[in-house]
Amino acid sequence: MSQLSVAQHLEKLAKDINHELLCGVPYAALPLAAVMSVNTNTPMIMKRKETKMYATKRILEGIFEKNQKCLVVEDVVTSGGSLMETVSTLRSEGLEVTHAVVVLDRDQGGATVLKQNGIQVKSIFTLTGLLRILNEAGKISDETVDIILEHIKECQFNNLDFMKDNLEIMSV
């Protein structure tokens, strides 16, 4: 049996999502998006964390046209804030964004916040799923699972209030 890379698992999640471009959330997800781009022959654009003040002076690098469908790639979703910031930039540049593929959803409400803004999140792993796997394999105790699940429950980002002060959210 062959082993799949993380990028290949993300490609499997993306297979049924209609998209013409890939964009990794800066900066940790950029290598994942780059490998996906090469493997699937899908063009990739890059969002900068801040607008470049020289040369092109652009926040998005790459070739794209308005109304193209862009799939966002992310490593971890917690609150959804950094992913939503990228989506907001992409939408303000005229791109259509409806989906994101992520390595890990920490189950802290980020996917719900994103869904409220028209972004369907598909993840390879969820934190609760990983806890179950580790517990069933005898790698972590029931007590540890309970402590982590309680922490997840206490640290939820299930509304938009925490983002409104710092982020202009653009609806679909």
Chimera marker file (.cmm) of the C-alpha trace (Angstrom):
<marker_set name="trace">
<marker id="1" x="0.000" y="0.000" z="0.000" r="1" g="1" b="0" radius="0.5"/>
<marker id="2" x="1.387" y="3.397" z="-0.945" r="1" g="1" b="0" radius="0.5"/>
<marker id="3" x="1.466" y="6.311" z="1.463" r="1" g="1" b="0" radius="0.5"/>
<marker id="4" x="-0.148" y="9.586" z="0.454" r="1" g="1" b="0" radius="0.5"/>
<marker id="5" x="1.400" y="12.944" z="1.281" r="1" g="1" b="0" radius="0.5"/>
<marker id="6" x="-0.584" y="15.578" z="3.158" r="1" g="1" b="0" radius="0.5"/>
<marker id="7" x="-0.971" y="17.505" z="-0.110" r="1" g="1" b="0" radius="0.5"/>
<marker id="8" x="-2.335" y="14.389" z="-1.826" r="1" g="1" b="0" radius="0.5"/>
<marker id="9" x="-4.925" y="13.964" z="0.941" r="1" g="1" b="0" radius="0.5"/>
<marker id="10" x="-5.953" y="17.602" z="0.411" r="1" g="1" b="0" radius="0.5"/>
<marker id="11" x="-6.170" y="16.926" z="-3.342" r="1" g="1" b="0" radius="0.5"/>
<marker id="12" x="-8.583" y="14.058" z="-2.631" r="1" g="1" b="0" radius="0.5"/>
<marker id="13" x="-10.769" y="16.426" z="-0.592" r="1" g="1" b="0" radius="0.5"/>
<marker id="14" x="-10.643" y="18.996" z="-3.410" r="1" g="1" b="0" radius="0.5"/>
<marker id="15" x="-11.427" y="16.537" z="-6.198" r="1" g="1" b="0" radius="0.5"/>
<marker id="16" x="-15.178" y="17.227" z="-6.267" r="1" g="1" b="0" radius="0.5"/>
<marker id="17" x="-14.910" y="20.975" z="-5.621" r="1" g="1" b="0" radius="0.5"/>
<marker id="18" x="-15.254" y="23.126" z="-8.728" r="1" g="1" b="0" radius="0.5"/>
<marker id="19" x="-12.195" y="25.414" z="-8.798" r="1" g="1" b="0" radius="0.5"/>
<marker id="20" x="-9.812" y="26.987" z="-11.285" r="1" g="1" b="0" radius="0.5"/>
<marker id="21" x="-7.209" y="28.387" z="-8.868" r="1" g="1" b="0" radius="0.5"/>
<marker id="22" x="-5.562" y="27.529" z="-5.566" r="1" g="1" b="0" radius="0.5"/>
<marker id="23" x="-4.517" y="29.965" z="-2.851" r="1" g="1" b="0" radius="0.5"/>
<marker id="24" x="-2.708" y="28.987" z="0.341" r="1" g="1" b="0" radius="0.5"/>
<marker id="25" x="-3.338" y="31.025" z="3.477" r="1" g="1" b="0" radius="0.5"/>
<marker id="26" x="-0.084" y="32.872" z="4.263" r="1" g="1" b="0" radius="0.5"/>
<marker id="27" x="2.366" y="31.530" z="5.074" r="1" g="1" b="0" radius="0.5"/>
<marker id="28" x="2.228" y="28.006" z="6.504" r="1" g="1" b="0" radius="0.5"/>
<marker id="29" x="-0.179" y="26.675" z="3.866" r="1" g="1" b="0" radius="0.5"/>
<marker id="30" x="1.753" y="28.031" z="0.868" r="1" g="1" b="0" radius="0.5"/>
<marker id="31" x="3.916" y="24.902" z="0.455" r="1" g="1" b="0" radius="0.5"/>
<marker id="32" x="0.810" y="22.693" z="0.565" r="1" g="1" b="0" radius="0.5"/>
<marker id="33" x="-0.918" y="24.800" z="-2.090" r="1" g="1" b="0" radius="0.5"/>
<marker id="34" x="2.254" y="24.803" z="-4.213" r="1" g="1" b="0" radius="0.5"/>
<marker id="35" x="2.522" y="20.999" z="-4.165" r="1" g="1" b="0" radius="0.5"/>
<marker id="36" x="-1.193" y="20.678" z="-4.951" r="1" g="1" b="0" radius="0.5"/>
<marker id="37" x="-0.777" y="23.126" z="-7.825" r="1" g="1" b="0" radius="0.5"/>
<marker id="38" x="2.065" y="21.108" z="-9.351" r="1" g="1" b="0" radius="0.5"/>
<marker id="39" x="0.370" y="17.738" z="-8.778" r="1" g="1" b="0" radius="0.5"/>
<marker id="40" x="-2.977" y="18.791" z="-10.264" r="1" g="1" b="0" radius="0.5"/>
<marker id="41" x="-1.753" y="21.319" z="-12.835" r="1" g="1" b="0" radius="0.5"/>
<marker id="42" x="-3.993" y="23.948" z="-11.213" r="1" g="1" b="0" radius="0.5"/>
<marker id="43" x="-2.737" y="27.557" z="-11.244" r="1" g="1" b="0" radius="0.5"/>
<marker id="44" x="-1.870" y="29.010" z="-7.852" r="1" g="1" b="0" radius="0.5"/>
<marker id="45" x="-2.065" y="32.585" z="-6.656" r="1" g="1" b="0" radius="0.5"/>
<marker id="46" x="-0.357" y="33.895" z="-3.545" r="1" g="1" b="0" radius="0.5"/>
<marker id="47" x="-1.826" y="36.298" z="-1.011" r="1" g="1" b="0" radius="0.5"/>
<marker id="48" x="0.662" y="38.428" z="0.852" r="1" g="1" b="0" radius="0.5"/>
<marker id="49" x="0.093" y="39.303" z="4.494" r="1" g="1" b="0" radius="0.5"/>
<marker id="50" x="0.483" y="42.940" z="3.517" r="1" g="1" b="0" radius="0.5"/>
<marker id="51" x="0.453" y="44.852" z="0.253" r="1" g="1" b="0" radius="0.5"/>
<marker id="52" x="3.866" y="45.064" z="-1.333" r="1" g="1" b="0" radius="0.5"/>
<marker id="53" x="5.047" y="48.699" z="-1.334" r="1" g="1" b="0" radius="0.5"/>
<marker id="54" x="7.371" y="48.317" z="-4.337" r="1" g="1" b="0" radius="0.5"/>
<marker id="55" x="7.247" y="46.846" z="-7.858" r="1" g="1" b="0" radius="0.5"/>
<marker id="56" x="3.691" y="45.530" z="-8.430" r="1" g="1" b="0" radius="0.5"/>
<marker id="57" x="2.269" y="46.921" z="-5.160" r="1" g="1" b="0" radius="0.5"/>
<marker id="58" x="-0.223" y="44.042" z="-5.064" r="1" g="1" b="0" radius="0.5"/>
<marker id="59" x="-1.614" y="41.936" z="-2.249" r="1" g="1" b="0" radius="0.5"/>
<marker id="60" x="-2.254" y="39.026" z="-4.643" r="1" g="1" b="0" radius="0.5"/>
<marker id="61" x="0.492" y="37.636" z="-6.839" r="1" g="1" b="0" radius="0.5"/>
<marker id="62" x="-0.213" y="35.453" z="-9.846" r="1" g="1" b="0" radius="0.5"/>
<marker id="63" x="-2.392" y="35.403" z="-12.915" r="1" g="1" b="0" radius="0.5"/>
<marker id="64" x="-6.149" y="35.382" z="-12.416" r="1" g="1" b="0" radius="0.5"/>
<marker id="65" x="-9.331" y="36.866" z="-13.811" r="1" g="1" b="0" radius="0.5"/>
<marker id="66" x="-12.404" y="38.171" z="-12.038" r="1" g="1" b="0" radius="0.5"/>
<marker id="67" x="-15.080" y="35.559" z="-11.330" r="1" g="1" b="0" radius="0.5"/>
<marker id="68" x="-12.646" y="32.644" z="-11.375" r="1" g="1" b="0" radius="0.5"/>
<marker id="69" x="-13.324" y="29.998" z="-8.738" r="1" g="1" b="0" radius="0.5"/>
<marker id="70" x="-10.561" y="29.812" z="-6.135" r="1" g="1" b="0" radius="0.5"/>
<marker id="71" x="-10.061" y="27.027" z="-3.593" r="1" g="1" b="0" radius="0.5"/>
<marker id="72" x="-8.338" y="28.090" z="-0.377" r="1" g="1" b="0" radius="0.5"/>
<marker id="73" x="-5.800" y="25.778" z="1.292" r="1" g="1" b="0" radius="0.5"/>
<marker id="74" x="-5.050" y="26.020" z="5.031" r="1" g="1" b="0" radius="0.5"/>
<marker id="75" x="-3.059" y="24.009" z="7.542" r="1" g="1" b="0" radius="0.5"/>
<marker id="76" x="-5.117" y="24.540" z="10.732" r="1" g="1" b="0" radius="0.5"/>
<marker id="77" x="-8.511" y="26.129" z="11.403" r="1" g="1" b="0" radius="0.5"/>
<marker id="78" x="-9.173" y="27.369" z="14.927" r="1" g="1" b="0" radius="0.5"/>
<marker id="79" x="-11.258" y="30.565" z="14.854" r="1" g="1" b="0" radius="0.5"/>
<marker id="80" x="-11.349" y="30.828" z="11.066" r="1" g="1" b="0" radius="0.5"/>
<marker id="81" x="-9.918" y="34.351" z="11.249" r="1" g="1" b="0" radius="0.5"/>
<marker id="82" x="-6.845" y="34.008" z="9.037" r="1" g="1" b="0" radius="0.5"/>
<marker id="83" x="-8.718" y="31.910" z="6.498" r="1" g="1" b="0" radius="0.5"/>
<marker id="84" x="-11.567" y="34.446" z="6.436" r="1" g="1" b="0" radius="0.5"/>
<marker id="85" x="-9.062" y="37.275" z="5.985" r="1" g="1" b="0" radius="0.5"/>
<marker id="86" x="-7.682" y="35.499" z="2.908" r="1" g="1" b="0" radius="0.5"/>
<marker id="87" x="-11.199" y="34.841" z="1.585" r="1" g="1" b="0" radius="0.5"/>
<marker id="88" x="-12.094" y="38.508" z="2.072" r="1" g="1" b="0" radius="0.5"/>
<marker id="89" x="-9.046" y="39.604" z="0.057" r="1" g="1" b="0" radius="0.5"/>
<marker id="90" x="-9.749" y="37.099" z="-2.714" r="1" g="1" b="0" radius="0.5"/>
<marker id="91" x="-13.387" y="38.184" z="-2.935" r="1" g="1" b="0" radius="0.5"/>
<marker id="92" x="-12.432" y="41.869" z="-2.956" r="1" g="1" b="0" radius="0.5"/>
<marker id="93" x="-10.254" y="41.091" z="-5.997" r="1" g="1" b="0" radius="0.5"/>
<marker id="94" x="-13.300" y="39.614" z="-7.757" r="1" g="1" b="0" radius="0.5"/>
<marker id="95" x="-12.664" y="35.910" z="-7.201" r="1" g="1" b="0" radius="0.5"/>
<marker id="96" x="-15.370" y="33.432" z="-6.244" r="1" g="1" b="0" radius="0.5"/>
<marker id="97" x="-14.526" y="31.524" z="-3.068" r="1" g="1" b="0" radius="0.5"/>
<marker id="98" x="-16.882" y="28.917" z="-1.626" r="1" g="1" b="0" radius="0.5"/>
<marker id="99" x="-14.614" y="26.162" z="-0.264" r="1" g="1" b="0" radius="0.5"/>
<marker id="100" x="-11.471" y="25.542" z="1.746" r="1" g="1" b="0" radius="0.5"/>
<marker id="101" x="-9.502" y="22.360" z="2.318" r="1" g="1" b="0" radius="0.5"/>
<marker id="102" x="-7.567" y="22.095" z="5.569" r="1" g="1" b="0" radius="0.5"/>
<marker id="103" x="-5.279" y="19.637" z="7.274" r="1" g="1" b="0" radius="0.5"/>
<marker id="104" x="-6.724" y="20.032" z="10.792" r="1" g="1" b="0" radius="0.5"/>
<marker id="105" x="-9.979" y="21.502" z="12.069" r="1" g="1" b="0" radius="0.5"/>
<marker id="106" x="-9.469" y="22.076" z="15.793" r="1" g="1" b="0" radius="0.5"/>
<marker id="107" x="-13.249" y="21.851" z="16.377" r="1" g="1" b="0" radius="0.5"/>
<marker id="108" x="-13.314" y="25.270" z="18.038" r="1" g="1" b="0" radius="0.5"/>
<marker id="109" x="-15.987" y="26.824" z="15.836" r="1" g="1" b="0" radius="0.5"/>
<marker id="110" x="-13.889" y="28.155" z="12.968" r="1" g="1" b="0" radius="0.5"/>
<marker id="111" x="-15.583" y="25.935" z="10.398" r="1" g="1" b="0" radius="0.5"/>
<marker id="112" x="-18.972" y="27.197" z="11.620" r="1" g="1" b="0" radius="0.5"/>
<marker id="113" x="-17.891" y="30.838" z="11.323" r="1" g="1" b="0" radius="0.5"/>
<marker id="114" x="-16.630" y="30.156" z="7.812" r="1" g="1" b="0" radius="0.5"/>
<marker id="115" x="-19.849" y="28.360" z="6.849" r="1" g="1" b="0" radius="0.5"/>
<marker id="116" x="-21.798" y="31.427" z="8.030" r="1" g="1" b="0" radius="0.5"/>
<marker id="117" x="-19.774" y="33.338" z="5.438" r="1" g="1" b="0" radius="0.5"/>
<marker id="118" x="-20.363" y="30.946" z="2.571" r="1" g="1" b="0" radius="0.5"/>
<marker id="119" x="-17.200" y="28.851" z="2.967" r="1" g="1" b="0" radius="0.5"/>
<marker id="120" x="-17.567" y="25.078" z="3.193" r="1" g="1" b="0" radius="0.5"/>
<marker id="121" x="-14.576" y="23.559" z="5.017" r="1" g="1" b="0" radius="0.5"/>
<marker id="122" x="-13.338" y="20.045" z="4.277" r="1" g="1" b="0" radius="0.5"/>
<marker id="123" x="-10.629" y="18.724" z="6.596" r="1" g="1" b="0" radius="0.5"/>
<marker id="124" x="-8.363" y="15.699" z="6.612" r="1" g="1" b="0" radius="0.5"/>
<marker id="125" x="-8.527" y="15.554" z="10.410" r="1" g="1" b="0" radius="0.5"/>
<marker id="126" x="-10.564" y="17.009" z="13.237" r="1" g="1" b="0" radius="0.5"/>
<marker id="127" x="-9.053" y="17.340" z="16.687" r="1" g="1" b="0" radius="0.5"/>
<marker id="128" x="-11.793" y="15.222" z="18.257" r="1" g="1" b="0" radius="0.5"/>
<marker id="129" x="-11.253" y="12.561" z="15.595" r="1" g="1" b="0" radius="0.5"/>
<marker id="130" x="-7.516" y="12.502" z="16.309" r="1" g="1" b="0" radius="0.5"/>
<marker id="131" x="-8.205" y="12.241" z="20.041" r="1" g="1" b="0" radius="0.5"/>
<marker id="132" x="-10.445" y="9.236" z="19.419" r="1" g="1" b="0" radius="0.5"/>
<marker id="133" x="-7.799" y="7.530" z="17.254" r="1" g="1" b="0" radius="0.5"/>
<marker id="134" x="-5.042" y="8.148" z="19.817" r="1" g="1" b="0" radius="0.5"/>
<marker id="135" x="-7.248" y="6.984" z="22.682" r="1" g="1" b="0" radius="0.5"/>
<marker id="136" x="-8.321" y="3.795" z="20.878" r="1" g="1" b="0" radius="0.5"/>
<marker id="137" x="-4.652" y="3.073" z="20.097" r="1" g="1" b="0" radius="0.5"/>
<marker id="138" x="-3.803" y="3.416" z="23.794" r="1" g="1" b="0" radius="0.5"/>
<marker id="139" x="-1.600" y="6.465" z="23.216" r="1" g="1" b="0" radius="0.5"/>
<marker id="140" x="-3.596" y="8.831" z="25.442" r="1" g="1" b="0" radius="0.5"/>
<marker id="141" x="-5.820" y="8.137" z="28.431" r="1" g="1" b="0" radius="0.5"/>
<marker id="142" x="-9.550" y="8.722" z="28.774" r="1" g="1" b="0" radius="0.5"/>
<marker id="143" x="-8.684" y="11.403" z="31.345" r="1" g="1" b="0" radius="0.5"/>
<marker id="144" x="-6.469" y="13.260" z="28.856" r="1" g="1" b="0" radius="0.5"/>
<marker id="145" x="-9.210" y="13.066" z="26.232" r="1" g="1" b="0" radius="0.5"/>
<marker id="146" x="-11.729" y="14.504" z="28.706" r="1" g="1" b="0" radius="0.5"/>
<marker id="147" x="-9.381" y="17.375" z="29.644" r="1" g="1" b="0" radius="0.5"/>
<marker id="148" x="-8.768" y="18.276" z="25.995" r="1" g="1" b="0" radius="0.5"/>
<marker id="149" x="-12.463" y="18.001" z="25.077" r="1" g="1" b="0" radius="0.5"/>
<marker id="150" x="-13.330" y="20.321" z="27.975" r="1" g="1" b="0" radius="0.5"/>
<marker id="151" x="-10.726" y="22.808" z="26.724" r="1" g="1" b="0" radius="0.5"/>
<marker id="152" x="-12.182" y="22.651" z="23.205" r="1" g="1" b="0" radius="0.5"/>
<marker id="153" x="-15.669" y="23.244" z="24.632" r="1" g="1" b="0" radius="0.5"/>
<marker id="154" x="-14.472" y="26.250" z="26.678" r="1" g="1" b="0" radius="0.5"/>
<marker id="155" x="-12.561" y="27.822" z="23.770" r="1" g="1" b="0" radius="0.5"/>
<marker id="156" x="-15.192" y="28.149" z="21.080" r="1" g="1" b="0" radius="0.5"/>
<marker id="157" x="-15.203" y="30.770" z="18.339" r="1" g="1" b="0" radius="0.5"/>
<marker id="158" x="-18.744" y="30.193" z="17.156" r="1" g="1" b="0" radius="0.5"/>
<marker id="159" x="-19.781" y="33.712" z="16.281" r="1" g="1" b="0" radius="0.5"/>
<marker id="160" x="-18.436" y="36.619" z="14.291" r="1" g="1" b="0" radius="0.5"/>
<marker id="161" x="-18.056" y="39.104" z="17.157" r="1" g="1" b="0" radius="0.5"/>
<marker id="162" x="-14.374" y="38.390" z="17.723" r="1" g="1" b="0" radius="0.5"/>
<marker id="163" x="-13.560" y="39.140" z="14.059" r="1" g="1" b="0" radius="0.5"/>
<marker id="164" x="-15.729" y="42.195" z="13.447" r="1" g="1" b="0" radius="0.5"/>
<marker id="165" x="-13.309" y="44.674" z="15.020" r="1" g="1" b="0" radius="0.5"/>
<marker id="166" x="-10.371" y="43.670" z="12.832" r="1" g="1" b="0" radius="0.5"/>
<marker id="167" x="-11.795" y="42.239" z="9.653" r="1" g="1" b="0" radius="0.5"/>
<marker id="168" x="-14.230" y="43.374" z="7.022" r="1" g="1" b="0" radius="0.5"/>
<marker id="169" x="-16.197" y="40.250" z="6.178" r="1" g="1" b="0" radius="0.5"/>
<marker id="170" x="-17.528" y="40.135" z="2.667" r="1" g="1" b="0" radius="0.5"/>
<marker id="171" x="-20.555" y="37.941" z="2.111" r="1" g="1" b="0" radius="0.5"/>
<marker id="172" x="-20.976" y="35.726" z="-0.919" r="1" g="1" b="0" radius="0.5"/>
<link id1="1" id2="2" r="1" g="1" b="0" radius="0.2"/>
<link id1="2" id2="3" r="1" g="1" b="0" radius="0.2"/>
<link id1="3" id2="4" r="1" g="1" b="0" radius="0.2"/>
<link id1="4" id2="5" r="1" g="1" b="0" radius="0.2"/>
<link id1="5" id2="6" r="1" g="1" b="0" radius="0.2"/>
<link id1="6" id2="7" r="1" g="1" b="0" radius="0.2"/>
<link id1="7" id2="8" r="1" g="1" b="0" radius="0.2"/>
<link id1="8" id2="9" r="1" g="1" b="0" radius="0.2"/>
<link id1="9" id2="10" r="1" g="1" b="0" radius="0.2"/>
<link id1="10" id2="11" r="1" g="1" b="0" radius="0.2"/>
<link id1="11" id2="12" r="1" g="1" b="0" radius="0.2"/>
<link id1="12" id2="13" r="1" g="1" b="0" radius="0.2"/>
<link id1="13" id2="14" r="1" g="1" b="0" radius="0.2"/>
<link id1="14" id2="15" r="1" g="1" b="0" radius="0.2"/>
<link id1="15" id2="16" r="1" g="1" b="0" radius="0.2"/>
<link id1="16" id2="17" r="1" g="1" b="0" radius="0.2"/>
<link id1="17" id2="18" r="1" g="1" b="0" radius="0.2"/>
<link id1="18" id2="19" r="1" g="1" b="0" radius="0.2"/>
<link id1="19" id2="20" r="1" g="1" b="0" radius="0.2"/>
<link id1="20" id2="21" r="1" g="1" b="0" radius="0.2"/>
<link id1="21" id2="22" r="1" g="1" b="0" radius="0.2"/>
<link id1="22" id2="23" r="1" g="1" b="0" radius="0.2"/>
<link id1="23" id2="24" r="1" g="1" b="0" radius="0.2"/>
<link id1="24" id2="25" r="1" g="1" b="0" radius="0.2"/>
<link id1="25" id2="26" r="1" g="1" b="0" radius="0.2"/>
<link id1="26" id2="27" r="1" g="1" b="0" radius="0.2"/>
<link id1="27" id2="28" r="1" g="1" b="0" radius="0.2"/>
<link id1="28" id2="29" r="1" g="1" b="0" radius="0.2"/>
<link id1="29" id2="30" r="1" g="1" b="0" radius="0.2"/>
<link id1="30" id2="31" r="1" g="1" b="0" radius="0.2"/>
<link id1="31" id2="32" r="1" g="1" b="0" radius="0.2"/>
<link id1="32" id2="33" r="1" g="1" b="0" radius="0.2"/>
<link id1="33" id2="34" r="1" g="1" b="0" radius="0.2"/>
<link id1="34" id2="35" r="1" g="1" b="0" radius="0.2"/>
<link id1="35" id2="36" r="1" g="1" b="0" radius="0.2"/>
<link id1="36" id2="37" r="1" g="1" b="0" radius="0.2"/>
<link id1="37" id2="38" r="1" g="1" b="0" radius="0.2"/>
<link id1="38" id2="39" r="1" g="1" b="0" radius="0.2"/>
<link id1="39" id2="40" r="1" g="1" b="0" radius="0.2"/>
<link id1="40" id2="41" r="1" g="1" b="0" radius="0.2"/>
<link id1="41" id2="42" r="1" g="1" b="0" radius="0.2"/>
<link id1="42" id2="43" r="1" g="1" b="0" radius="0.2"/>
<link id1="43" id2="44" r="1" g="1" b="0" radius="0.2"/>
<link id1="44" id2="45" r="1" g="1" b="0" radius="0.2"/>
<link id1="45" id2="46" r="1" g="1" b="0" radius="0.2"/>
<link id1="46" id2="47" r="1" g="1" b="0" radius="0.2"/>
<link id1="47" id2="48" r="1" g="1" b="0" radius="0.2"/>
<link id1="48" id2="49" r="1" g="1" b="0" radius="0.2"/>
<link id1="49" id2="50" r="1" g="1" b="0" radius="0.2"/>
<link id1="50" id2="51" r="1" g="1" b="0" radius="0.2"/>
<link id1="51" id2="52" r="1" g="1" b="0" radius="0.2"/>
<link id1="52" id2="53" r="1" g="1" b="0" radius="0.2"/>
<link id1="53" id2="54" r="1" g="1" b="0" radius="0.2"/>
<link id1="54" id2="55" r="1" g="1" b="0" radius="0.2"/>
<link id1="55" id2="56" r="1" g="1" b="0" radius="0.2"/>
<link id1="56" id2="57" r="1" g="1" b="0" radius="0.2"/>
<link id1="57" id2="58" r="1" g="1" b="0" radius="0.2"/>
<link id1="58" id2="59" r="1" g="1" b="0" radius="0.2"/>
<link id1="59" id2="60" r="1" g="1" b="0" radius="0.2"/>
<link id1="60" id2="61" r="1" g="1" b="0" radius="0.2"/>
<link id1="61" id2="62" r="1" g="1" b="0" radius="0.2"/>
<link id1="62" id2="63" r="1" g="1" b="0" radius="0.2"/>
<link id1="63" id2="64" r="1" g="1" b="0" radius="0.2"/>
<link id1="64" id2="65" r="1" g="1" b="0" radius="0.2"/>
<link id1="65" id2="66" r="1" g="1" b="0" radius="0.2"/>
<link id1="66" id2="67" r="1" g="1" b="0" radius="0.2"/>
<link id1="67" id2="68" r="1" g="1" b="0" radius="0.2"/>
<link id1="68" id2="69" r="1" g="1" b="0" radius="0.2"/>
<link id1="69" id2="70" r="1" g="1" b="0" radius="0.2"/>
<link id1="70" id2="71" r="1" g="1" b="0" radius="0.2"/>
<link id1="71" id2="72" r="1" g="1" b="0" radius="0.2"/>
<link id1="72" id2="73" r="1" g="1" b="0" radius="0.2"/>
<link id1="73" id2="74" r="1" g="1" b="0" radius="0.2"/>
<link id1="74" id2="75" r="1" g="1" b="0" radius="0.2"/>
<link id1="75" id2="76" r="1" g="1" b="0" radius="0.2"/>
<link id1="76" id2="77" r="1" g="1" b="0" radius="0.2"/>
<link id1="77" id2="78" r="1" g="1" b="0" radius="0.2"/>
<link id1="78" id2="79" r="1" g="1" b="0" radius="0.2"/>
<link id1="79" id2="80" r="1" g="1" b="0" radius="0.2"/>
<link id1="80" id2="81" r="1" g="1" b="0" radius="0.2"/>
<link id1="81" id2="82" r="1" g="1" b="0" radius="0.2"/>
<link id1="82" id2="83" r="1" g="1" b="0" radius="0.2"/>
<link id1="83" id2="84" r="1" g="1" b="0" radius="0.2"/>
<link id1="84" id2="85" r="1" g="1" b="0" radius="0.2"/>
<link id1="85" id2="86" r="1" g="1" b="0" radius="0.2"/>
<link id1="86" id2="87" r="1" g="1" b="0" radius="0.2"/>
<link id1="87" id2="88" r="1" g="1" b="0" radius="0.2"/>
<link id1="88" id2="89" r="1" g="1" b="0" radius="0.2"/>
<link id1="89" id2="90" r="1" g="1" b="0" radius="0.2"/>
<link id1="90" id2="91" r="1" g="1" b="0" radius="0.2"/>
<link id1="91" id2="92" r="1" g="1" b="0" radius="0.2"/>
<link id1="92" id2="93" r="1" g="1" b="0" radius="0.2"/>
<link id1="93" id2="94" r="1" g="1" b="0" radius="0.2"/>
<link id1="94" id2="95" r="1" g="1" b="0" radius="0.2"/>
<link id1="95" id2="96" r="1" g="1" b="0" radius="0.2"/>
<link id1="96" id2="97" r="1" g="1" b="0" radius="0.2"/>
<link id1="97" id2="98" r="1" g="1" b="0" radius="0.2"/>
<link id1="98" id2="99" r="1" g="1" b="0" radius="0.2"/>
<link id1="99" id2="100" r="1" g="1" b="0" radius="0.2"/>
<link id1="100" id2="101" r="1" g="1" b="0" radius="0.2"/>
<link id1="101" id2="102" r="1" g="1" b="0" radius="0.2"/>
<link id1="102" id2="103" r="1" g="1" b="0" radius="0.2"/>
<link id1="103" id2="104" r="1" g="1" b="0" radius="0.2"/>
<link id1="104" id2="105" r="1" g="1" b="0" radius="0.2"/>
<link id1="105" id2="106" r="1" g="1" b="0" radius="0.2"/>
<link id1="106" id2="107" r="1" g="1" b="0" radius="0.2"/>
<link id1="107" id2="108" r="1" g="1" b="0" radius="0.2"/>
<link id1="108" id2="109" r="1" g="1" b="0" radius="0.2"/>
<link id1="109" id2="110" r="1" g="1" b="0" radius="0.2"/>
<link id1="110" id2="111" r="1" g="1" b="0" radius="0.2"/>
<link id1="111" id2="112" r="1" g="1" b="0" radius="0.2"/>
<link id1="112" id2="113" r="1" g="1" b="0" radius="0.2"/>
<link id1="113" id2="114" r="1" g="1" b="0" radius="0.2"/>
<link id1="114" id2="115" r="1" g="1" b="0" radius="0.2"/>
<link id1="115" id2="116" r="1" g="1" b="0" radius="0.2"/>
<link id1="116" id2="117" r="1" g="1" b="0" radius="0.2"/>
<link id1="117" id2="118" r="1" g="1" b="0" radius="0.2"/>
<link id1="118" id2="119" r="1" g="1" b="0" radius="0.2"/>
<link id1="119" id2="120" r="1" g="1" b="0" radius="0.2"/>
<link id1="120" id2="121" r="1" g="1" b="0" radius="0.2"/>
<link id1="121" id2="122" r="1" g="1" b="0" radius="0.2"/>
<link id1="122" id2="123" r="1" g="1" b="0" radius="0.2"/>
<link id1="123" id2="124" r="1" g="1" b="0" radius="0.2"/>
<link id1="124" id2="125" r="1" g="1" b="0" radius="0.2"/>
<link id1="125" id2="126" r="1" g="1" b="0" radius="0.2"/>
<link id1="126" id2="127" r="1" g="1" b="0" radius="0.2"/>
<link id1="127" id2="128" r="1" g="1" b="0" radius="0.2"/>
<link id1="128" id2="129" r="1" g="1" b="0" radius="0.2"/>
<link id1="129" id2="130" r="1" g="1" b="0" radius="0.2"/>
<link id1="130" id2="131" r="1" g="1" b="0" radius="0.2"/>
<link id1="131" id2="132" r="1" g="1" b="0" radius="0.2"/>
<link id1="132" id2="133" r="1" g="1" b="0" radius="0.2"/>
<link id1="133" id2="134" r="1" g="1" b="0" radius="0.2"/>
<link id1="134" id2="135" r="1" g="1" b="0" radius="0.2"/>
<link id1="135" id2="136" r="1" g="1" b="0" radius="0.2"/>
<link id1="136" id2="137" r="1" g="1" b="0" radius="0.2"/>
<link id1="137" id2="138" r="1" g="1" b="0" radius="0.2"/>
<link id1="138" id2="139" r="1" g="1" b="0" radius="0.2"/>
<link id1="139" id2="140" r="1" g="1" b="0" radius="0.2"/>
<link id1="140" id2="141" r="1" g="1" b="0" radius="0.2"/>
<link id1="141" id2="142" r="1" g="1" b="0" radius="0.2"/>
<link id1="142" id2="143" r="1" g="1" b="0" radius="0.2"/>
<link id1="143" id2="144" r="1" g="1" b="0" radius="0.2"/>
<link id1="144" id2="145" r="1" g="1" b="0" radius="0.2"/>
<link id1="145" id2="146" r="1" g="1" b="0" radius="0.2"/>
<link id1="146" id2="147" r="1" g="1" b="0" radius="0.2"/>
<link id1="147" id2="148" r="1" g="1" b="0" radius="0.2"/>
<link id1="148" id2="149" r="1" g="1" b="0" radius="0.2"/>
<link id1="149" id2="150" r="1" g="1" b="0" radius="0.2"/>
<link id1="150" id2="151" r="1" g="1" b="0" radius="0.2"/>
<link id1="151" id2="152" r="1" g="1" b="0" radius="0.2"/>
<link id1="152" id2="153" r="1" g="1" b="0" radius="0.2"/>
<link id1="153" id2="154" r="1" g="1" b="0" radius="0.2"/>
<link id1="154" id2="155" r="1" g="1" b="0" radius="0.2"/>
<link id1="155" id2="156" r="1" g="1" b="0" radius="0.2"/>
<link id1="156" id2="157" r="1" g="1" b="0" radius="0.2"/>
<link id1="157" id2="158" r="1" g="1" b="0" radius="0.2"/>
<link id1="158" id2="159" r="1" g="1" b="0" radius="0.2"/>
<link id1="159" id2="160" r="1" g="1" b="0" radius="0.2"/>
<link id1="160" id2="161" r="1" g="1" b="0" radius="0.2"/>
<link id1="161" id2="162" r="1" g="1" b="0" radius="0.2"/>
<link id1="162" id2="163" r="1" g="1" b="0" radius="0.2"/>
<link id1="163" id2="164" r="1" g="1" b="0" radius="0.2"/>
<link id1="164" id2="165" r="1" g="1" b="0" radius="0.2"/>
<link id1="165" id2="166" r="1" g="1" b="0" radius="0.2"/>
<link id1="166" id2="167" r="1" g="1" b="0" radius="0.2"/>
<link id1="167" id2="168" r="1" g="1" b="0" radius="0.2"/>
<link id1="168" id2="169" r="1" g="1" b="0" radius="0.2"/>
<link id1="169" id2="170" r="1" g="1" b="0" radius="0.2"/>
<link id1="170" id2="171" r="1" g="1" b="0" radius="0.2"/>
<link id1="171" id2="172" r="1" g="1" b="0" radius="0.2"/>
</marker_set>
